[in-house]
């Protein structure tokens, strides 16, 4: 393992962050074990992960983080009973705090090399528990371990303040130089990860390390989101020049104003290629509340895998509407609904639980 010198950034060397719909070598999951993330539902969650893995294995490998041999055995038994193709599952020993791999594993960037094969580099940002939870160091170390073991080169973005913080759920890219994010999460919120940086400085960081040429800034995240503004809960690229945005139809709902503002911003935006975006709307499910707490239920937290798209569903009348919209957006992929009304008790669903590892072929 070697490191790219800070003076030779990934962008300077020709690397870019690929879109999620580009080919994957594997998808990363982490076995769920946090004691308080799913109150009253902890026993159900491993079966949700098994269902996710079962569908993923139909198109790519699954790499599952487990903290011990005993946890691996539990995972194996659950996966086998759920008819997961075990020949396509790799178990990687690494202790974690939580199972939200989207936010503490590396973001991978790629560059076409000789013979058309892609060179993959791991960009490992610091993970600080969404500037909220103290128990996050194991997650951060697991991300470092994955970067070092599964990439020939590792980049650790830093400035004079130390290693820079960025979570995968806080950004979404089109693979052609355009990135979506929110001001709340990165710049202006009470828990903003880069509040010490100006907008221009943050845009330069995203350019240097992810190959981004155009940042589209949206305002704030959805109600119930403990990450303080992750964009993957409400706005996602689905193709170059095309983005899907969640819309709340109930004016009385807390999401109505922020989502309306985000929709307007996307309609006015242009991407890195100068295209005006084709903006497609997704409904929101009815508000989900558990023990007085609003949950961040959203269909936009889908995951684009090889050959399929996994979409969270909530036993809601809008489930079928959302699935139909996403089927139209991905006509060459199988769209699969995954029941997530239990999973969202942990304040995240499918996209939060997964991280793609780009293919090198």
Secondary structure as a PSIPRED ss2 file (coil, helix, strand):
# PSIPRED VFORMAT (PSIPRED V4.0)

   1 X C   1.000  0.000  0.000
   2 X E   0.000  0.000  1.000
   3 X E   0.000  0.000  1.000
   4 X C   1.000  0.000  0.000
   5 X C   1.000  0.000  0.000
   6 X C   1.000  0.000  0.000
   7 X C   1.000  0.000  0.000
   8 X C   1.000  0.000  0.000
   9 X C   1.000  0.000  0.000
  10 X C   1.000  0.000  0.000
  11 X C   1.000  0.000  0.000
  12 X C   1.000  0.000  0.000
  13 X C   1.000  0.000  0.000
  14 X C   1.000  0.000  0.000
  15 X C   1.000  0.000  0.000
  16 X E   0.000  0.000  1.000
  17 X E   0.000  0.000  1.000
  18 X C   1.000  0.000  0.000
  19 X C   1.000  0.000  0.000
  20 X C   1.000  0.000  0.000
  21 X C   1.000  0.000  0.000
  22 X C   1.000  0.000  0.000
  23 X C   1.000  0.000  0.000
  24 X E   0.000  0.000  1.000
  25 X E   0.000  0.000  1.000
  26 X E   0.000  0.000  1.000
  27 X E   0.000  0.000  1.000
  28 X E   0.000  0.000  1.000
  29 X E   0.000  0.000  1.000
  30 X E   0.000  0.000  1.000
  31 X C   1.000  0.000  0.000
  32 X C   1.000  0.000  0.000
  33 X C   1.000  0.000  0.000
  34 X C   1.000  0.000  0.000
  35 X C   1.000  0.000  0.000
  36 X C   1.000  0.000  0.000
  37 X C   1.000  0.000  0.000
  38 X C   1.000  0.000  0.000
  39 X C   1.000  0.000  0.000
  40 X C   1.000  0.000  0.000
  41 X C   1.000  0.000  0.000
  42 X H   0.000  1.000  0.000
  43 X H   0.000  1.000  0.000
  44 X H   0.000  1.000  0.000
  45 X H   0.000  1.000  0.000
  46 X H   0.000  1.000  0.000
  47 X H   0.000  1.000  0.000
  48 X H   0.000  1.000  0.000
  49 X H   0.000  1.000  0.000
  50 X H   0.000  1.000  0.000
  51 X H   0.000  1.000  0.000
  52 X H   0.000  1.000  0.000
  53 X H   0.000  1.000  0.000
  54 X H   0.000  1.000  0.000
  55 X H   0.000  1.000  0.000
  56 X H   0.000  1.000  0.000
  57 X C   1.000  0.000  0.000
  58 X C   1.000  0.000  0.000
  59 X C   1.000  0.000  0.000
  60 X C   1.000  0.000  0.000
  61 X E   0.000  0.000  1.000
  62 X E   0.000  0.000  1.000
  63 X E   0.000  0.000  1.000
  64 X E   0.000  0.000  1.000
  65 X E   0.000  0.000  1.000
  66 X E   0.000  0.000  1.000
  67 X C   1.000  0.000  0.000
  68 X C   1.000  0.000  0.000
  69 X H   0.000  1.000  0.000
  70 X H   0.000  1.000  0.000
  71 X H   0.000  1.000  0.000
  72 X H   0.000  1.000  0.000
  73 X H   0.000  1.000  0.000
  74 X H   0.000  1.000  0.000
  75 X H   0.000  1.000  0.000
  76 X H   0.000  1.000  0.000
  77 X H   0.000  1.000  0.000
  78 X H   0.000  1.000  0.000
  79 X H   0.000  1.000  0.000
  80 X H   0.000  1.000  0.000
  81 X H   0.000  1.000  0.000
  82 X C   1.000  0.000  0.000
  83 X C   1.000  0.000  0.000
  84 X C   1.000  0.000  0.000
  85 X C   1.000  0.000  0.000
  86 X H   0.000  1.000  0.000
  87 X H   0.000  1.000  0.000
  88 X H   0.000  1.000  0.000
  89 X E   0.000  0.000  1.000
  90 X E   0.000  0.000  1.000
  91 X E   0.000  0.000  1.000
  92 X E   0.000  0.000  1.000
  93 X E   0.000  0.000  1.000
  94 X C   1.000  0.000  0.000
  95 X C   1.000  0.000  0.000
  96 X C   1.000  0.000  0.000
  97 X C   1.000  0.000  0.000
  98 X C   1.000  0.000  0.000
  99 X C   1.000  0.000  0.000
 100 X C   1.000  0.000  0.000
 101 X H   0.000  1.000  0.000
 102 X H   0.000  1.000  0.000
 103 X H   0.000  1.000  0.000
 104 X H   0.000  1.000  0.000
 105 X C   1.000  0.000  0.000
 106 X C   1.000  0.000  0.000
 107 X E   0.000  0.000  1.000
 108 X E   0.000  0.000  1.000
 109 X E   0.000  0.000  1.000
 110 X E   0.000  0.000  1.000
 111 X E   0.000  0.000  1.000
 112 X E   0.000  0.000  1.000
 113 X C   1.000  0.000  0.000
 114 X H   0.000  1.000  0.000
 115 X H   0.000  1.000  0.000
 116 X H   0.000  1.000  0.000
 117 X C   1.000  0.000  0.000
 118 X E   0.000  0.000  1.000
 119 X E   0.000  0.000  1.000
 120 X E   0.000  0.000  1.000
 121 X E   0.000  0.000  1.000
 122 X E   0.000  0.000  1.000
 123 X E   0.000  0.000  1.000
 124 X C   1.000  0.000  0.000
 125 X C   1.000  0.000  0.000
 126 X E   0.000  0.000  1.000
 127 X C   1.000  0.000  0.000
 128 X C   1.000  0.000  0.000
 129 X H   0.000  1.000  0.000
 130 X H   0.000  1.000  0.000
 131 X H   0.000  1.000  0.000
 132 X C   1.000  0.000  0.000
 133 X C   1.000  0.000  0.000
 134 X C   1.000  0.000  0.000
 135 X C   1.000  0.000  0.000
 136 X C   1.000  0.000  0.000
 137 X H   0.000  1.000  0.000
 138 X H   0.000  1.000  0.000
 139 X H   0.000  1.000  0.000
 140 X H   0.000  1.000  0.000
 141 X H   0.000  1.000  0.000
 142 X H   0.000  1.000  0.000
 143 X H   0.000  1.000  0.000
 144 X H   0.000  1.000  0.000
 145 X H   0.000  1.000  0.000
 146 X H   0.000  1.000  0.000
 147 X H   0.000  1.000  0.000
 148 X H   0.000  1.000  0.000
 149 X H   0.000  1.000  0.000
 150 X H   0.000  1.000  0.000
 151 X C   1.000  0.000  0.000
 152 X C   1.000  0.000  0.000
 153 X E   0.000  0.000  1.000
 154 X E   0.000  0.000  1.000
 155 X E   0.000  0.000  1.000
 156 X C   1.000  0.000  0.000
 157 X C   1.000  0.000  0.000
 158 X E   0.000  0.000  1.000
 159 X E   0.000  0.000  1.000
 160 X C   1.000  0.000  0.000
 161 X C   1.000  0.000  0.000
 162 X E   0.000  0.000  1.000
 163 X E   0.000  0.000  1.000
 164 X C   1.000  0.000  0.000
 165 X E   0.000  0.000  1.000
 166 X C   1.000  0.000  0.000
 167 X C   1.000  0.000  0.000
 168 X H   0.000  1.000  0.000
 169 X H   0.000  1.000  0.000
 170 X H   0.000  1.000  0.000
 171 X C   1.000  0.000  0.000
 172 X E   0.000  0.000  1.000
 173 X E   0.000  0.000  1.000
 174 X C   1.000  0.000  0.000
 175 X C   1.000  0.000  0.000
 176 X C   1.000  0.000  0.000
 177 X C   1.000  0.000  0.000
 178 X E   0.000  0.000  1.000
 179 X E   0.000  0.000  1.000
 180 X E   0.000  0.000  1.000
 181 X E   0.000  0.000  1.000
 182 X E   0.000  0.000  1.000
 183 X H   0.000  1.000  0.000
 184 X H   0.000  1.000  0.000
 185 X H   0.000  1.000  0.000
 186 X H   0.000  1.000  0.000
 187 X H   0.000  1.000  0.000
 188 X H   0.000  1.000  0.000
 189 X C   1.000  0.000  0.000
 190 X C   1.000  0.000  0.000
 191 X C   1.000  0.000  0.000
 192 X C   1.000  0.000  0.000
 193 X C   1.000  0.000  0.000
 194 X C   1.000  0.000  0.000
 195 X C   1.000  0.000  0.000
 196 X C   1.000  0.000  0.000
 197 X C   1.000  0.000  0.000
 198 X C   1.000  0.000  0.000
 199 X H   0.000  1.000  0.000
 200 X H   0.000  1.000  0.000
 201 X H   0.000  1.000  0.000
 202 X H   0.000  1.000  0.000
 203 X H   0.000  1.000  0.000
 204 X H   0.000  1.000  0.000
 205 X H   0.000  1.000  0.000
 206 X H   0.000  1.000  0.000
 207 X H   0.000  1.000  0.000
 208 X H   0.000  1.000  0.000
 209 X H   0.000  1.000  0.000
 210 X H   0.000  1.000  0.000
 211 X C   1.000  0.000  0.000
 212 X C   1.000  0.000  0.000
 213 X C   1.000  0.000  0.000
 214 X E   0.000  0.000  1.000
 215 X E   0.000  0.000  1.000
 216 X E   0.000  0.000  1.000
 217 X E   0.000  0.000  1.000
 218 X E   0.000  0.000  1.000
 219 X C   1.000  0.000  0.000
 220 X C   1.000  0.000  0.000
 221 X C   1.000  0.000  0.000
 222 X C   1.000  0.000  0.000
 223 X C   1.000  0.000  0.000
 224 X C   1.000  0.000  0.000
 225 X C   1.000  0.000  0.000
 226 X C   1.000  0.000  0.000
 227 X C   1.000  0.000  0.000
 228 X C   1.000  0.000  0.000
 229 X C   1.000  0.000  0.000
 230 X C   1.000  0.000  0.000
 231 X H   0.000  1.000  0.000
 232 X H   0.000  1.000  0.000
 233 X H   0.000  1.000  0.000
 234 X C   1.000  0.000  0.000
 235 X E   0.000  0.000  1.000
 236 X E   0.000  0.000  1.000
 237 X E   0.000  0.000  1.000
 238 X E   0.000  0.000  1.000
 239 X E   0.000  0.000  1.000
 240 X C   1.000  0.000  0.000
 241 X C   1.000  0.000  0.000
 242 X E   0.000  0.000  1.000
 243 X E   0.000  0.000  1.000
 244 X E   0.000  0.000  1.000
 245 X E   0.000  0.000  1.000
 246 X E   0.000  0.000  1.000
 247 X E   0.000  0.000  1.000
 248 X C   1.000  0.000  0.000
 249 X C   1.000  0.000  0.000
 250 X C   1.000  0.000  0.000
 251 X C   1.000  0.000  0.000
 252 X C   1.000  0.000  0.000
 253 X C   1.000  0.000  0.000
 254 X C   1.000  0.000  0.000
 255 X H   0.000  1.000  0.000
 256 X H   0.000  1.000  0.000
 257 X H   0.000  1.000  0.000
 258 X H   0.000  1.000  0.000
 259 X H   0.000  1.000  0.000
 260 X H   0.000  1.000  0.000
 261 X H   0.000  1.000  0.000
 262 X H   0.000  1.000  0.000
 263 X H   0.000  1.000  0.000
 264 X H   0.000  1.000  0.000
 265 X H   0.000  1.000  0.000
 266 X H   0.000  1.000  0.000
 267 X H   0.000  1.000  0.000
 268 X H   0.000  1.000  0.000
 269 X C   1.000  0.000  0.000
 270 X E   0.000  0.000  1.000
 271 X C   1.000  0.000  0.000
 272 X C   1.000  0.000  0.000
 273 X C   1.000  0.000  0.000
 274 X C   1.000  0.000  0.000
 275 X C   1.000  0.000  0.000
 276 X E   0.000  0.000  1.000
 277 X C   1.000  0.000  0.000
 278 X E   0.000  0.000  1.000
 279 X E   0.000  0.000  1.000
 280 X E   0.000  0.000  1.000
 281 X E   0.000  0.000  1.000
 282 X E   0.000  0.000  1.000
 283 X E   0.000  0.000  1.000
 284 X C   1.000  0.000  0.000
 285 X C   1.000  0.000  0.000
 286 X C   1.000  0.000  0.000
 287 X C   1.000  0.000  0.000
 288 X C   1.000  0.000  0.000
 289 X E   0.000  0.000  1.000
 290 X E   0.000  0.000  1.000
 291 X C   1.000  0.000  0.000
 292 X C   1.000  0.000  0.000
 293 X E   0.000  0.000  1.000
 294 X E   0.000  0.000  1.000
 295 X C   1.000  0.000  0.000
 296 X C   1.000  0.000  0.000
 297 X C   1.000  0.000  0.000
 298 X C   1.000  0.000  0.000
 299 X C   1.000  0.000  0.000
 300 X C   1.000  0.000  0.000
 301 X C   1.000  0.000  0.000
 302 X C   1.000  0.000  0.000
 303 X E   0.000  0.000  1.000
 304 X E   0.000  0.000  1.000
 305 X E   0.000  0.000  1.000
 306 X C   1.000  0.000  0.000
 307 X C   1.000  0.000  0.000
 308 X E   0.000  0.000  1.000
 309 X E   0.000  0.000  1.000
 310 X E   0.000  0.000  1.000
 311 X E   0.000  0.000  1.000
 312 X E   0.000  0.000  1.000
 313 X E   0.000  0.000  1.000
 314 X C   1.000  0.000  0.000
 315 X C   1.000  0.000  0.000
 316 X C   1.000  0.000  0.000
 317 X C   1.000  0.000  0.000
 318 X C   1.000  0.000  0.000
 319 X H   0.000  1.000  0.000
 320 X H   0.000  1.000  0.000
 321 X H   0.000  1.000  0.000
 322 X H   0.000  1.000  0.000
 323 X H   0.000  1.000  0.000
 324 X H   0.000  1.000  0.000
 325 X H   0.000  1.000  0.000
 326 X H   0.000  1.000  0.000
 327 X H   0.000  1.000  0.000
 328 X H   0.000  1.000  0.000
 329 X H   0.000  1.000  0.000
 330 X C   1.000  0.000  0.000
 331 X C   1.000  0.000  0.000
 332 X C   1.000  0.000  0.000
 333 X C   1.000  0.000  0.000
 334 X E   0.000  0.000  1.000
 335 X E   0.000  0.000  1.000
 336 X E   0.000  0.000  1.000
 337 X E   0.000  0.000  1.000
 338 X E   0.000  0.000  1.000
 339 X E   0.000  0.000  1.000
 340 X C   1.000  0.000  0.000
 341 X C   1.000  0.000  0.000
 342 X C   1.000  0.000  0.000
 343 X H   0.000  1.000  0.000
 344 X H   0.000  1.000  0.000
 345 X H   0.000  1.000  0.000
 346 X H   0.000  1.000  0.000
 347 X C   1.000  0.000  0.000
 348 X C   1.000  0.000  0.000
 349 X C   1.000  0.000  0.000
 350 X H   0.000  1.000  0.000
 351 X H   0.000  1.000  0.000
 352 X H   0.000  1.000  0.000
 353 X H   0.000  1.000  0.000
 354 X C   1.000  0.000  0.000
 355 X E   0.000  0.000  1.000
 356 X E   0.000  0.000  1.000
 357 X E   0.000  0.000  1.000
 358 X E   0.000  0.000  1.000
 359 X C   1.000  0.000  0.000
 360 X C   1.000  0.000  0.000
 361 X C   1.000  0.000  0.000
